[in-house]
Amino acid sequence: MPWPYRPGDPILDAELALALGRRVELSADTAGVTSSTTLVTTGLVVPVAASAQYDFRVRVAYNSSQTGGARFAWTAPTGAAMTRHVLGVADGQNAASGTVVMRARDTGTEQLAGGGLTFASYWEDIRVVTGATAGNCTLMYAQANSNATATIIRALSFVEYRRVTPV
């Protein structure tokens, strides 16, 4: 039954759970990465059903050196499409006074972000449309540029998500 519900309409538990959404959050800092070569998981993983549409709200707290920065990308089940709207400090700039970059990214396209503070922020709003395959959407990261000062994803990071509708 679509929103809005009318007085007296029954609301099933499953429908209410879909409408309210869910949240995955890091309970501890991730291990630091000092390489720009291999993307590793942030620990933020969202399970998605086949043939469905989701909205994600992503907030990542991280720290890095100004030159190390961070890069972020998503893995998704085969056939899934993502429309990503990114907000973060430009690569190679200090989070305290750097230029803010806003971009639209596709699934698998990396976004570079700057650093230089104990807690920098990276935000994404995402629309995910899955194909015939269920699975996980996983946020990955590495340094934008290799640096001896590790880039660390902090415990304040989260993804809020809700299933909007079956496709």
ABEGO torsion letter per residue (X at the ends): XBOBBBBGBBBBAAAAAAAAEBBBBBABBBBBBABAABBBBAGBBBBBBBGBBBBBBBBBBBBBBAAAEBBBBBBBBBGBBBBBBBBBBBBGBBAAABBBBBBBBBBGBBBBBBBGBABBBBBBBBBBBBBABBEBBBBBBBBABBBABBBBBBAABBBBBBBABBX
